[in-house]
Amino acid sequence: ENIVKIFSEDGMGKVVEIPADMTARDLCQLLVYKSHCVDDNSWALVEHHPLLGLERCLEDHELVVQVQASMNSDSRFLFRKNYAKYEFFRSPLTFFPEHMVAWCQETNRAIPPSQLLKNFLATSSCPEIQGYLYVKEVGRKSWKKVYMFLRRSGLYCSTKGTSKEPRHLQLLADLEDSNIFTVITGKKQHGAPTDYGFCIKPNKGRGELKELRMLCAEDEQGRTCWMTAFRLFKYGIVLYQNYKIPQQRKTLLSHFSAPVRSVSENSLVAMDFSGRIGRVIDNPVEAQSAAMEEGHAWRRSQRMNILGSHSPLHHSSLSSGNFIHIAQLWFHGRITREESHRIIHQQGQVDGLFLLRVSQSNPKAFVLTLCHHQKIKHFQILPCEEDGQIFFSLDEGATKFTDLIQLVEFYQLNRGVLPCKLKHPCTVVAL
């Protein structure tokens, strides 16, 4: 057995003993059971290097003990939601803009979306991602803009403009023995020209800065394209299998009428606070009482935090049950606008990723923070009073709700004034 320590977003750690052949997906499942979260296959294990300012999500099939062996003493595993893990299988065209994808045989015709992924996964084809990237010069502070090509055989830069003649190509990094990381402290720590940094890090290295290949894209879409292509070229069909396994498991499980769990896990209840409609809970009575207890505890601790006792909203909102939202996964309390951006970035920037928070400018109001087309938008939810009752609305009173849960459930089904429906709640779990 091997000891692994996992941290949640709030900095709390949990020590688990795992066998040497345990994959990242299995460990996520174990943590999901232990911490009563809802398993929707979007949990991920993140390899986080605070000193280097880097992190990456482990692929589902990677062996945790092996990855741990390659990490420095200051680095750690985080348990986090990542809704974008396989998003490129669902909408490849948004991930691979036409101007960035070349086929080595230079066909001029556009490749249909269904074919695009097949060609990426088929070892016989030679797809290639191309475009300008900033690269940090080794051992220096300066960055240089260079035309790059990513192929199965590695990342190359052109020594002469955009030429891809073999004599002008220089190998910068191979994919085989390295991994790709998001740079989270690019501008501050590395003097990066943009916020869209990523990095290729050799597995065998000692984790020193000079071994890292620091790169920078012009925008989020560019960075996502290079990083996704790296994963596809490195793992190929294994990624597709990782993506398919949970879906197959779902169909298998639906054949059993009773929940498939061992006796020791019988005390665990499928707790779903995400406000999604029509979810069946294995043991409704137990789940309901647990949910209510959790809600009461939360309400007691948060009651004073959110609405100061002198607030005029205080009494009316408490009496009308407006406090229930506090037990919801999507409710993040008093966090700043910047903090809400950070959480959305970390959890995958997919359409419909959302959270609710207390407004900074108006303590009686709330804000819905929503991601759409990789942009983050904020909508103020204002309380309005009618016949002595408080309602909440985000479209100036046209659509009114008695509490925030009702509001969220409505916008999960109807777009209304929003750019898209609410789909994935941003979740912070306590391990």
Disulfide bonds with the S-S distance in Angstrom:
none
